Amino acid sequence: MKKIIQLLLAALLIALLGACAEQTSEEAEEAPKKETTPELKKDPEPPYQALEPSEDAVPLKERLSKEELTNMPKQELALGGNPKRSVPVGETLAKGMEDKSNGPLKDYRLVAYYGTPQSENMGILGTMEPEKFMKELKEQAQAYSDADPDRPAIPTIELITTMAQRDPGPEGTYVSKLPDEMIEEYVKLAEKHDALVILDIQLGTDTVMNQVKSIEKWLKHPNVHLAIDTEFQVDEGEVPGENLGQVDGEEIQKAVEYLSKLTEKNNLPDKFVLVHQFTEHVLTNKEAIQPTDNVEVALNFDGWGSSIDKMALYKKYVRDTPSQYGGFKVFYDKDQPVMTPEEVVKLDPSPAIVNYQ
């Protein structure tokens, strides 16, 4: 009898355990599943360091008169027009434009030295050894951080990567390419000094995209950006330097979009494209050049000569027919007089990039 009771108790215990297991299973099915949130992709760290303004630097807006705050410089009005500023003094983003990127032009000003180590006649870069070059570049950039402390300056190297020439060369494109080891030297120099590099392409009879693709491996570096020298793209049968070239804005836009995809695919910090223009003829269909969410664009006025003429033409090509940002080139040996950082930052709009040749 005792054995029968033990068997009945065991059967009851097994039944109870089965019911509990079934209930637990049902509860597990009914319980809402925890949603897993995918990790957000972090923005890459900026590969540069802006130069802090000096302790005694006074904000631009506090130094200027009421008239200077309201109106653009008189020299900029040499060709006529409305004297009122299009954007507040010191503002680099052109009127009506926006910047959805996290690129360096958004909060900083770039101060660049232009040239190639292969020529002393093409800019200051070719006139001195790399470390001395960086020392002087930083001194010039510091002057801009002090002139407008609200927008600290980033030292920047603008390196001519393909240089236009009068000889067709082995590929028949009328350009000579800077050896890889020289490009690498200046990319590493910039990395060492928390600076940026702009690789400048002069096109000859080649296309914008051929030249951009030829430097793609360098554009994958976090601190490397792109500049296009429009005046040097000539037609077949023409020679750079003898014939004035021109580039269609649609060709530049292809490069902007290509760089945008390259940046996204390789999870790079946002980049920019700098477009050089010194006269109307060299850049057509300008309105086709548009920024993307991760590539900024800037139009650089790079004519030389009288400072009054330069300021007036900056108004014509940058202020009155704006791209996203403006740039302004200063020639140490050809400008009369050489404009000071204070004079440059007061332009309307204030240049986001100032390059020296």
Sine and cosine of phi, psi and omega as CSV:
sin_phi,cos_phi,sin_psi,cos_psi,sin_omega,cos_omega
0.00,0.00,-0.69,0.72,0.01,-1.00
-0.86,0.52,-0.63,0.78,-0.03,-1.00
-0.92,0.40,-0.60,0.80,0.00,-1.00
-0.91,0.40,-0.66,0.75,0.01,-1.00
-0.89,0.46,-0.66,0.75,0.00,-1.00
-0.89,0.45,-0.62,0.78,0.01,-1.00
-0.92,0.38,-0.63,0.77,0.03,-1.00
-0.90,0.43,-0.66,0.75,0.02,-1.00
-0.90,0.44,-0.65,0.76,0.01,-1.00
-0.89,0.45,-0.67,0.75,0.01,-1.00
-0.90,0.43,-0.66,0.76,0.02,-1.00
-0.89,0.45,-0.65,0.76,0.01,-1.00
-0.90,0.44,-0.65,0.76,0.01,-1.00
-0.91,0.42,-0.64,0.77,0.02,-1.00
-0.90,0.44,-0.68,0.73,0.02,-1.00
-0.89,0.45,-0.69,0.72,0.02,-1.00
-0.89,0.47,-0.63,0.78,0.03,-1.00
-0.90,0.43,-0.67,0.75,0.01,-1.00
-0.90,0.43,-0.65,0.76,0.02,-1.00
-0.89,0.45,-0.67,0.74,-0.01,-1.00
-0.90,0.44,-0.65,0.76,0.00,-1.00
-0.91,0.42,-0.65,0.76,0.00,-1.00
-0.91,0.43,-0.68,0.73,0.02,-1.00
-0.87,0.49,-0.64,0.77,0.01,-1.00
-0.90,0.43,-0.67,0.74,0.01,-1.00
-0.91,0.42,-0.67,0.75,0.01,-1.00
-0.88,0.47,-0.61,0.79,0.00,-1.00
-0.91,0.42,-0.62,0.79,0.00,-1.00
-0.94,0.35,-0.61,0.79,-0.03,-1.00
-0.96,0.26,-0.47,0.88,-0.05,-1.00
-0.89,0.45,0.71,-0.71,0.00,-1.00
-0.91,0.41,0.65,-0.76,0.01,-1.00
-0.97,0.23,0.66,-0.75,0.03,-1.00
-0.94,0.34,0.79,-0.62,0.03,-1.00
-0.98,0.17,0.71,-0.70,0.04,-1.00
-0.99,-0.13,0.84,-0.54,0.00,-1.00
-1.00,0.08,0.83,-0.56,0.03,-1.00
-0.90,0.43,0.59,-0.81,0.00,-1.00
-0.92,0.39,0.73,-0.68,0.04,-1.00
-0.96,0.28,0.69,-0.73,0.02,-1.00
-0.95,0.30,0.83,-0.55,-0.04,-1.00
-0.98,0.21,0.61,-0.80,0.09,-1.00
-0.92,0.39,0.67,-0.75,0.04,-1.00
-0.89,0.46,0.51,-0.86,0.03,-1.00
-0.92,0.39,0.66,-0.75,0.03,-1.00
-0.87,0.49,0.74,-0.67,-0.05,-1.00
-1.00,0.00,0.64,0.77,-0.04,-1.00
-0.46,-0.89,0.26,-0.96,0.06,-1.00
-0.69,-0.73,0.90,-0.44,0.04,-1.00
-0.94,0.33,0.45,-0.89,-0.01,-1.00
-1.00,0.08,0.84,-0.54,-0.01,-1.00
-0.91,0.42,0.67,-0.74,0.06,-1.00
-0.88,0.47,0.44,-0.90,0.08,-1.00
-0.90,0.44,0.40,-0.92,-0.06,-1.00
-0.87,0.50,-0.51,0.86,-0.05,-1.00
-1.00,-0.08,0.14,0.99,0.01,-1.00
-0.93,0.36,0.72,-0.70,-0.04,-1.00
-0.96,-0.29,0.74,-0.67,0.03,-1.00
-0.79,0.61,0.62,-0.78,-0.07,-1.00
-0.81,0.59,-0.70,0.72,-0.07,-1.00
-0.91,0.41,-0.39,0.92,0.01,-1.00
-1.00,0.10,-0.25,0.97,-0.06,-1.00
-0.99,-0.11,-0.32,0.95,-0.15,-0.99
-1.00,-0.05,0.44,-0.90,0.05,-1.00
-0.96,0.27,0.21,-0.98,0.02,-1.00
-0.87,0.50,-0.62,0.78,0.01,-1.00
-0.91,0.41,-0.66,0.75,0.00,-1.00
-0.92,0.39,-0.54,0.84,0.03,-1.00
-0.94,0.33,-0.48,0.88,-0.08,-1.00
-1.00,-0.01,-0.65,0.76,-0.11,-0.99
-0.92,-0.38,0.47,-0.88,0.11,-0.99
-0.95,0.31,0.29,-0.96,0.03,-1.00
-0.83,0.56,0.60,-0.80,-0.05,-1.00
-0.86,0.50,-0.58,0.81,-0.01,-1.00
-0.89,0.45,-0.51,0.86,0.00,-1.00
-0.94,0.34,-0.32,0.95,-0.03,-1.00
-1.00,-0.06,0.22,0.98,-0.08,-1.00
-0.84,0.54,-0.49,0.87,0.02,-1.00
-1.00,-0.07,0.13,0.99,0.04,-1.00
1.00,0.00,0.01,-1.00,0.01,-1.00
0.88,-0.47,-0.04,-1.00,0.00,-1.00
-0.96,0.27,0.82,-0.58,-0.06,-1.00
-0.96,0.28,-0.24,0.97,-0.06,-1.00
-0.93,0.37,0.62,-0.78,0.04,-1.00
-0.90,0.44,0.62,-0.79,0.05,-1.00
-0.98,0.19,-0.50,0.86,0.04,-1.00
-0.66,-0.75,0.34,-0.94,0.01,-1.00
-0.85,0.53,0.47,-0.88,-0.04,-1.00
-0.84,0.54,0.70,-0.71,-0.02,-1.00
1.00,0.04,-0.24,0.97,0.00,-1.00
-0.96,0.28,0.75,-0.66,-0.04,-1.00
-0.99,-0.15,-0.45,0.89,0.01,-1.00
-0.95,0.30,0.82,-0.57,-0.07,-1.00
-0.91,0.42,0.38,-0.92,-0.04,-1.00
-0.85,0.53,0.74,-0.67,0.04,-1.00
0.99,0.15,-0.03,1.00,-0.03,-1.00
-0.99,-0.14,0.37,-0.93,0.09,-1.00
-0.71,-0.70,0.32,-0.95,0.01,-1.00
-0.76,-0.65,0.96,-0.30,-0.02,-1.00
-1.00,0.00,-0.01,1.00,-0.07,-1.00
-1.00,-0.02,0.02,-1.00,0.18,-0.98
-0.92,-0.39,0.54,0.84,-0.05,-1.00
-0.94,0.33,0.24,-0.97,-0.10,-1.00
-0.92,0.38,-0.37,0.93,-0.04,-1.00
-0.97,0.24,-0.25,0.97,-0.10,-1.00
-0.91,0.41,-0.67,0.74,-0.09,-1.00
-0.85,-0.53,-0.11,0.99,-0.11,-0.99
-0.78,-0.63,0.21,-0.98,0.15,-0.99
-0.92,-0.40,0.68,-0.73,0.05,-1.00
-0.99,-0.12,0.75,-0.66,0.09,-1.00
-0.89,-0.46,0.90,-0.44,-0.18,-0.98
-0.87,-0.49,0.56,-0.83,0.23,-0.97
-0.97,-0.26,0.73,-0.68,-0.16,-0.99
-0.95,-0.30,0.53,-0.85,0.13,-0.99
0.52,-0.85,-0.22,-0.98,0.01,-1.00
-0.61,-0.79,0.60,-0.80,0.04,-1.00
-0.92,0.40,-0.16,0.99,-0.03,-1.00
-1.00,0.01,-0.06,1.00,-0.03,-1.00
-0.49,-0.87,0.73,-0.68,0.09,-1.00
-0.99,0.12,-0.23,0.97,-0.09,-1.00
-1.00,-0.06,-0.11,0.99,-0.08,-1.00
-0.97,-0.23,0.20,0.98,0.02,-1.00
0.64,-0.77,0.21,-0.98,-0.12,-0.99
-0.90,0.43,-0.44,0.90,-0.05,-1.00
-0.84,0.54,-0.58,0.81,-0.06,-1.00
-1.00,0.09,0.07,1.00,-0.10,-0.99
-0.98,-0.20,-0.07,1.00,-0.05,-1.00
-0.45,-0.89,0.26,-0.97,0.02,-1.00
-0.93,0.37,0.47,-0.88,-0.13,-0.99
-0.80,0.60,-0.71,0.70,-0.05,-1.00
-0.93,0.37,-0.62,0.78,0.06,-1.00
-0.92,0.40,-0.64,0.77,0.05,-1.00
-0.84,0.55,-0.73,0.68,0.00,-1.00
-0.91,0.42,-0.60,0.80,0.01,-1.00
-0.88,0.47,-0.72,0.69,-0.02,-1.00
-0.94,0.33,-0.59,0.81,0.05,-1.00
-0.88,0.48,-0.70,0.72,0.00,-1.00
-0.90,0.44,-0.60,0.80,0.03,-1.00
-0.90,0.43,-0.66,0.75,0.02,-1.00
-0.93,0.37,-0.66,0.75,0.03,-1.00
-0.90,0.43,-0.62,0.79,0.02,-1.00
-0.87,0.49,-0.58,0.82,0.02,-1.00
-0.88,0.47,-0.53,0.85,0.03,-1.00
-0.98,0.19,-0.58,0.81,0.10,-1.00
-0.87,0.49,-0.59,0.81,0.00,-1.00
-0.98,0.22,-0.56,0.83,0.00,-1.00
-0.94,0.35,-0.54,0.84,0.02,-1.00
-0.62,-0.79,0.98,0.17,-0.09,-1.00
-0.90,0.44,-0.27,0.96,0.05,-1.00
-0.96,0.29,-0.24,0.97,-0.01,-1.00
-0.70,-0.71,0.99,0.15,-0.04,-1.00
-0.86,0.51,0.47,-0.88,-0.10,-1.00
-0.99,-0.13,0.60,-0.80,0.08,-1.00
-0.96,-0.29,0.85,-0.53,0.09,-1.00
-0.88,0.47,0.70,-0.71,-0.12,-0.99
-0.64,-0.76,0.68,-0.73,0.06,-1.00
-0.98,-0.19,0.85,-0.52,0.13,-0.99
-0.97,-0.23,0.97,-0.24,-0.15,-0.99
-0.98,-0.21,0.86,-0.51,0.07,-1.00
-0.95,0.32,0.92,-0.40,-0.11,-0.99
-1.00,-0.06,-0.64,0.77,0.15,-0.99
-0.83,-0.56,0.86,-0.51,-0.11,-0.99
-0.96,-0.29,0.79,-0.61,0.03,-1.00
-0.91,0.41,0.56,-0.83,0.00,-1.00
-0.55,-0.84,0.25,-0.97,-0.03,-1.00
-0.99,0.12,-0.24,0.97,0.03,-1.00
-1.00,-0.05,0.70,-0.72,-0.04,-1.00
-0.90,0.43,-0.42,0.91,0.01,-1.00
0.96,0.29,0.07,-1.00,-0.08,-1.00
-0.89,0.46,-0.47,0.88,-0.01,-1.00
-0.99,-0.11,-0.05,1.00,0.03,-1.00
0.94,0.34,0.37,0.93,-0.06,-1.00
-0.97,-0.25,0.00,1.00,0.03,-1.00
0.88,0.48,0.53,0.85,0.13,-0.99
-0.68,-0.73,0.51,-0.86,0.14,-0.99
-0.92,-0.40,0.66,-0.75,-0.08,-1.00
-0.99,-0.16,0.67,-0.74,0.05,-1.00
-0.93,0.36,0.74,-0.67,0.00,-1.00
-0.85,0.52,0.54,-0.84,-0.02,-1.00
-0.82,0.58,-0.63,0.77,-0.05,-1.00
-0.90,0.43,-0.50,0.87,0.05,-1.00
-0.96,0.27,-0.64,0.77,0.07,-1.00
-0.88,0.48,-0.72,0.70,-0.01,-1.00
-0.87,0.50,-0.63,0.78,-0.01,-1.00
-0.86,0.51,-0.68,0.73,-0.07,-1.00
-0.99,0.15,-0.48,0.88,0.12,-0.99
-0.90,0.43,-0.69,0.73,0.02,-1.00
-0.94,0.35,-0.58,0.82,0.06,-1.00
-0.87,0.49,-0.70,0.72,0.02,-1.00
-0.91,0.42,-0.68,0.73,0.03,-1.00
-0.86,0.51,-0.68,0.74,-0.01,-1.00
-0.87,0.50,-0.59,0.81,-0.08,-1.00
-0.97,-0.24,0.28,0.96,0.00,-1.00
0.82,0.57,0.63,0.78,-0.03,-1.00
-0.94,-0.34,0.05,-1.00,0.03,-1.00
-0.93,-0.37,0.31,-0.95,0.06,-1.00
-0.80,-0.60,0.71,-0.71,0.17,-0.99
-0.92,-0.40,0.86,-0.50,0.06,-1.00
-1.00,0.01,0.89,-0.46,-0.09,-1.00
-0.99,-0.13,0.78,-0.63,0.02,-1.00
-0.92,-0.38,0.76,-0.65,0.12,-0.99
-0.94,-0.35,0.81,-0.59,-0.39,-0.92
-1.00,-0.01,-0.47,0.88,-0.11,-0.99
0.85,0.53,-0.75,-0.66,0.05,-1.00
-1.00,-0.09,0.09,1.00,0.02,-1.00
-0.99,0.15,0.15,-0.99,0.00,-1.00
-0.99,-0.13,0.32,-0.95,0.05,-1.00
-0.85,0.53,-0.76,0.65,-0.10,-0.99
-0.93,0.38,-0.57,0.82,0.07,-1.00
-0.87,0.49,-0.69,0.73,-0.02,-1.00
-0.93,0.37,-0.66,0.75,0.00,-1.00
-0.89,0.46,-0.71,0.71,-0.01,-1.00
-0.91,0.42,-0.49,0.87,-0.01,-1.00
-0.94,0.35,-0.32,0.95,0.02,-1.00
-0.90,-0.43,0.33,0.95,-0.07,-1.00
-0.84,0.55,-0.65,0.76,-0.07,-1.00
-0.89,0.45,-0.47,0.88,0.04,-1.00
-0.99,0.16,-0.56,0.83,0.03,-1.00
-0.92,0.39,-0.27,0.96,0.08,-1.00
-0.98,0.20,-0.15,0.99,0.08,-1.00
-0.96,0.26,0.65,-0.76,-0.06,-1.00
-0.87,0.49,-0.45,0.89,-0.10,-1.00
-0.98,-0.21,0.22,0.98,-0.09,-1.00
-0.93,-0.36,0.71,-0.70,-0.02,-1.00
-0.78,-0.62,-0.06,-1.00,-0.17,-0.99
-0.81,-0.59,0.66,-0.75,0.15,-0.99
-0.77,-0.64,0.58,-0.82,-0.01,-1.00
-0.83,-0.55,0.86,-0.51,0.04,-1.00
-1.00,-0.01,0.98,-0.21,-0.16,-0.99
-0.94,0.35,-0.54,0.84,-0.16,-0.99
-0.93,0.37,-0.25,0.97,-0.12,-0.99
-0.99,-0.16,0.05,1.00,0.06,-1.00
-1.00,-0.01,0.92,-0.40,-0.06,-1.00
-0.89,-0.46,0.29,-0.96,0.03,-1.00
-0.99,0.16,0.27,-0.96,0.09,-1.00
-0.83,0.56,0.69,-0.72,-0.02,-1.00
1.00,-0.03,-0.16,0.99,0.05,-1.00
-0.96,-0.27,0.28,-0.96,-0.06,-1.00
-0.80,-0.60,0.79,-0.61,0.05,-1.00
-0.86,0.51,0.65,-0.76,-0.03,-1.00
1.00,-0.02,-0.47,0.88,0.10,-1.00
-0.98,-0.18,-0.60,0.80,0.04,-1.00
-0.91,-0.42,0.69,-0.72,0.01,-1.00
-0.98,0.18,0.82,-0.57,-0.05,-1.00
-1.00,-0.03,-0.05,-1.00,0.06,-1.00
-0.35,-0.94,0.39,-0.92,0.01,-1.00
-0.77,-0.63,0.65,-0.76,0.08,-1.00
-0.99,0.13,0.69,-0.72,-0.01,-1.00
-0.83,0.55,-0.49,0.87,0.02,-1.00
-0.90,0.43,-0.57,0.82,0.03,-1.00
-0.93,0.37,-0.60,0.80,0.05,-1.00
-0.93,0.37,-0.62,0.78,0.01,-1.00
-0.89,0.46,-0.57,0.82,0.08,-1.00
-0.86,0.51,-0.64,0.77,0.02,-1.00
-0.93,0.38,-0.64,0.77,0.04,-1.00
-0.86,0.51,-0.75,0.66,-0.04,-1.00
-0.93,0.35,-0.57,0.82,0.06,-1.00
-0.89,0.45,-0.71,0.71,0.01,-1.00
-0.92,0.40,-0.56,0.83,0.03,-1.00
-0.89,0.46,-0.72,0.70,0.01,-1.00
-0.92,0.39,-0.62,0.78,0.01,-1.00
-0.89,0.45,-0.65,0.76,0.00,-1.00
-0.91,0.42,-0.70,0.71,-0.01,-1.00
-0.92,0.39,-0.71,0.71,-0.06,-1.00
-0.89,0.46,-0.57,0.82,-0.09,-1.00
-0.98,-0.22,0.18,0.98,0.02,-1.00
0.76,0.65,0.78,0.63,-0.02,-1.00
-1.00,-0.07,0.39,-0.92,0.17,-0.99
-0.87,0.50,0.50,-0.87,-0.04,-1.00
-0.85,0.52,0.56,-0.83,-0.12,-0.99
-0.88,-0.48,-0.02,-1.00,0.08,-1.00
-0.60,-0.80,0.35,-0.94,0.10,-0.99
-0.86,-0.51,0.78,-0.62,0.02,-1.00
-0.96,-0.27,0.80,-0.59,-0.03,-1.00
-0.92,-0.40,0.86,-0.51,-0.02,-1.00
-1.00,0.08,0.69,-0.72,0.08,-1.00
-0.52,-0.85,0.80,-0.60,0.07,-1.00
-0.90,-0.43,-0.26,0.97,0.06,-1.00
-0.50,-0.86,0.26,-0.96,-0.14,-0.99
-0.89,0.46,-0.61,0.79,-0.15,-0.99
-0.89,0.45,-0.51,0.86,-0.19,-0.98
-0.97,0.23,-0.21,0.98,-0.01,-1.00
-0.70,-0.71,0.92,-0.40,0.02,-1.00
-0.95,-0.32,0.31,-0.95,0.05,-1.00
0.79,0.61,0.69,0.72,-0.10,-1.00
-0.87,0.49,-0.53,0.85,-0.05,-1.00
-0.91,0.41,-0.24,0.97,0.02,-1.00
-0.96,0.29,-0.30,0.95,-0.05,-1.00
-0.99,0.11,0.92,-0.38,-0.08,-1.00
-0.74,-0.68,0.62,-0.78,0.05,-1.00
-0.95,0.31,0.25,-0.97,0.13,-0.99
-0.89,-0.46,-0.09,-1.00,0.00,-1.00
-0.94,0.35,-0.28,0.96,-0.01,-1.00
-0.74,-0.68,0.19,0.98,0.09,-1.00
-0.70,-0.71,0.87,-0.50,0.08,-1.00
-1.00,0.06,0.37,-0.93,0.09,-1.00
-0.76,-0.65,0.59,-0.81,0.03,-1.00
-0.66,-0.75,0.65,-0.76,0.07,-1.00
-0.98,-0.19,0.85,-0.53,-0.08,-1.00
-0.97,-0.24,0.90,-0.43,0.10,-0.99
-0.99,0.15,0.88,-0.48,-0.12,-0.99
-0.82,-0.57,0.54,0.84,0.12,-0.99
-0.97,0.25,0.33,-0.94,0.02,-1.00
-0.82,-0.57,0.31,-0.95,0.04,-1.00
0.75,-0.66,-0.65,-0.76,-0.02,-1.00
-0.90,0.44,0.72,-0.70,-0.02,-1.00
-0.90,0.44,-0.55,0.83,0.03,-1.00
-0.91,0.42,-0.71,0.71,0.03,-1.00
-0.88,0.47,-0.67,0.75,-0.03,-1.00
-0.90,0.44,-0.68,0.73,-0.01,-1.00
-0.91,0.41,-0.63,0.78,0.02,-1.00
-0.92,0.39,-0.64,0.77,0.01,-1.00
-0.96,0.28,-0.50,0.87,0.12,-0.99
-0.88,0.48,-0.65,0.76,0.06,-1.00
-0.88,0.47,-0.69,0.72,-0.06,-1.00
-0.91,0.41,-0.73,0.69,-0.14,-0.99
-1.00,-0.03,-0.43,0.90,-0.07,-1.00
-0.95,-0.31,-0.78,0.63,-0.06,-1.00
-0.96,0.28,-0.73,0.69,-0.14,-0.99
-0.99,0.14,-0.39,0.92,0.09,-1.00
-0.76,-0.65,0.95,0.30,-0.25,-0.97
-0.96,0.28,0.56,-0.83,0.35,-0.94
-0.99,-0.12,-0.23,-0.97,-0.04,-1.00
-0.90,0.43,-0.76,0.65,0.00,-1.00
-0.77,-0.64,0.31,-0.95,0.07,-1.00
-0.92,-0.39,0.46,-0.89,0.11,-0.99
-0.77,-0.64,0.36,-0.93,-0.08,-1.00
-0.58,-0.81,0.79,-0.61,0.00,-1.00
-0.98,-0.18,0.66,-0.75,0.04,-1.00
-0.90,-0.44,0.78,-0.62,0.03,-1.00
-0.97,-0.23,0.90,-0.44,-0.02,-1.00
-0.87,0.50,-0.61,0.79,-0.13,-0.99
-0.98,-0.18,-0.21,0.98,-0.12,-0.99
-0.90,-0.44,-0.30,0.95,-0.02,-1.00
-0.99,0.13,0.58,-0.82,0.01,-1.00
-0.74,-0.68,0.94,-0.33,-0.29,0.96
-0.98,0.19,0.12,-0.99,0.08,-1.00
-0.96,0.27,0.86,-0.52,-0.05,-1.00
-0.93,0.37,0.58,-0.81,0.03,-1.00
-0.99,0.12,0.34,-0.94,0.09,-1.00
-0.82,0.58,-0.63,0.78,0.02,-1.00
-0.85,0.52,-0.67,0.74,0.00,-1.00
-0.94,0.34,-0.61,0.79,-0.04,-1.00
-0.93,0.38,-0.71,0.70,-0.08,-1.00
-0.94,0.35,-0.29,0.96,0.01,-1.00
-0.99,0.12,-0.11,0.99,0.04,-1.00
-0.87,0.49,0.36,-0.93,-0.02,-1.00
-0.88,-0.47,0.92,-0.39,-0.15,0.99
-0.96,0.29,0.32,-0.95,0.02,-1.00
-0.92,0.39,0.74,-0.67,-0.04,-1.00
-0.88,0.48,0.74,-0.67,0.08,-1.00
-0.98,0.18,-0.40,0.92,0.04,-1.00
-0.76,-0.65,0.76,-0.65,0.10,-0.99
-0.84,-0.55,0.88,-0.48,0.01,-1.00
-0.89,-0.46,0.55,-0.83,-0.08,-1.00
-0.91,-0.42,0.69,-0.73,0.05,-1.00
-0.77,-0.64,0.00,0.00,0.00,0.00
